[in-house]
Amino acid sequence: MARTSRWEADETEPAKERGRSECQSTGTGDDQHRPRPGFSTPPLSPSRADSRGRKMQESNGNRVRNGSAIPAARREGSCDRQRERSSSVPRNHSAPTPSEPRRSIRFDHKRTAGEVFRCKKGKRTDIKPAEWDKFGYASKPDVLTRPIEYGGNVLPIPRVHRKDITPETFLEDFRKAGRPVIVEGALDDWPAMYRWNLDALEERFRHVPFKVAKDDKGKKMRMKMKYFTDYVRHQQDDSPLYLFETNVDDNGYIRELAKDYEVPDLFPQDWLALVNNEARPPFRWFCVGPKRSGTGVHIDPLGTSAWNAVTHGTKRWVLMEPHETKRRVKGKDLIADHEDDEAIMYFDFILPRIKKQYPEMKIYEGDQKPGDLIFVPGDWWHGVLNLEDTVAVTQNYVGSDNFDLVWSKTRKEREKIAYLWLRNMKKYAPELYERAMEMNRRDNFKMRHERPKGDRLPDADSSSSESSSDSSSDEAEDLDPDGLLGAIPSHSALGSAAFKRQGEAPFPNLVTAAKACFERPGKRRRQKEDPTLA
């Protein structure tokens, strides 16, 4: 047999791990106890033989688990319940069965296999890294090419073209109305449309590590871009690793991505910018999703709304209305014990079962292609499957259309952030402060600093405990004025505009604690066209 090079071996296991698992899996039954050549096994004494026989006989009637025997009758009842549950799952949309291990993958870089194994092992402890392709979805392209069948309770996500709407009509028709929509032609002037293909990203960020997973303890697992693009081009996994970088603003290398796009003018507000970047929750993500990757059905945190822009590849979206329950939208009662619920499985056989089981549930589906932007209102259930290798950027925001919902959730679930937010509202956005305080008075809600020490809300996040030290009072130059349209008075000076020691006419692109050179191309173009803006 031809010798396999180090980087041509199975990408899921290093040599030592691979050899040990193969040895452990060989042999069944008595073969595992067969003596090796050159060694003899002494015969059992009569007393030991009788004892061993009794134990084997008892094990036929009782199965031991965690040191306690389970009676056969009880075990049969458990099996009956499992069979009953399995029989209730619709079988016209069946899950695939595990297949034989697939052939080894040859990567272009020597270290890619080891890096992929490390991240897989950290992300999922329920399966082995070698089992990420056990259902063989890579050989079932029909799951990704299957067209959406509209009709009945399946509705298309509304679509508009950017040239046919204005920010004002978009605010009234979609943002305030809480209606999801796909906007075509929204990214035509973005440099990201040609700078964010896999080859260009690898060339530009070759040695920069990006987040591709989290382990059970929440630790971020990173991989250099050259290894991840190598993985994307060759992977055969059912549900691959997904690059989801949250560190866009803080990392000096990754921050360069921000120069390739601008926040669409359809979303001019981001009122959580009143909380300094160090304290506010993550709100901006750069994403590279290999085909078959995706996210399960969920709602975004704190009632925030979101926009997602695709520069390369195609995403398939499913959305359900806010009033639907988690159990129904996830199909909890329609999944058998042996079935998985990764995004590829959800779109393959779980979603079809949901459509049939709940005909009264409105289910919105649509494909988002390069240059398309999708708007997802707050509290809407949504899930995504990447039909192709996909690159995108997404951001959550708070504005005039969803402030009440976000404030009502933040004050209960993230008490510390709510306190910092309210403090800066009072200092820099007095009208918004009065709006928040009126909601508190209406609901008879007391903030953390207004309650007795130790009095915690049941829904509060553990990171919001009163033992956490609050940051010092934010100064005007600590806040980013972008996105605060409609929240602060027009004469307010925030960010670099608040500088007093940088000369008589400080430039708006000077580095600040909040902005950190986060310069958008649209602003540069406008300044070039109109020098008075500089």
LINJODA-V107408 format. One line per field, one symbol per residue. ss: DSSP state (H for helix, E for strand, C for the rest). phi: phi as a letter, one per 20 degrees, with the letter a starting at -180 (. if undefined). burial: 1 if it has 9 or more other ideal C-beta (glycine too) atoms within 8 Angstrom, else 0. Layout:
BEGIN
ss: ???
phi: ???
burial: ???
END
This chain:
BEGIN
ss: CCCCCHHHCCCCCCHHHHHHHHHHHCCCHHHHHCCCCCCCCCCCCHHHHHHHHHHHHHHHHEEEECCEEEEHHHHHHHHHHHHHHHHHCCCCCCCCCCCCCCCCCCCCCCCHHHHHHHHHHHHCCCCCHHHCCCCCHHHCCHHHHCCCCCECCEEECCEEEHHHCCHHHHHHHHHCCCCCEEEECCCCCCCHHHHCCHHHHHHHCCCCEEEEEECCCCCEEEEEHHHHHHHHHHCCCCCCCEEEECCCCCCCCHHHHHHHCCCCCCCCECHHHHCCCCCCCCCEEEEEECCCCEEEEECCHHHCEEEEEEEECCEEEEEECCCCCHHHHCCHHHCCCCCCCCHHHHHHHHHHHHHHHCCCCCEEEEEECCCCEEEECCCCEEEEEECCCEEEEEEEECCCCCHHHHHHHHHHHCHHHHHHHHHHHHHHCHHHHHHHHHHHHHCCCCCHHHCCCCCCCCCCCHHHCCCCCCCCCCCHHHCCCCCECCCCCCCCCCHHHHCCCCCCCCCCCCCCCCCCCCCCHHHHHHHHHCHHHC
phi: .ffeffeefgfebfgfffffffffeencmfffdfffgncddffffgffffffffffffffecdeblncfdgffffffffffffffffefgdfceefegdfgeffdeefdfefgfffggfffffceecfgfdfdfemffecfffedfffdepmeedffgccdgfeccgfffffecfffmdfbddemecfdefffdedfgfffffecgdefcfcacefenffddbfgffffffgfdfcffcfgcfceeefeeefffggffeebcfgffcfdbffffefgfeffgbccdccdfgnercffbdffmmfebccdddbncdddcccfgffegfffemgeddffeeecfgfffffcffgffgffcfefecdcadddgnecdddffmefbbccefcfccbcbbebcbfecgfffffeffeecffffffffffgfedcgffffffffffffeledfgfedgfnedefeffffeffffffffgfeffedeffnegnddffefdcmffefccdofcfffeffcfeelmfdefffffffffcgfef
burial: 000000101111100011001000000000000000000000000000100100000110010000000101001000000100110010001011000000001010100110111111111000001101111111000011000100001111101111001010011101100001111111100111101111011100110101111110000010111111111101101111111010011010011011011011011111111111101100111111111111011011011111111111111111110001000111100110001011111111111111111000101111110111111111011111111011111111111011101111111111111111111110011001101110110000001100000000000100011000000001011111111100110001011111100000010001010111011111110110000000
END
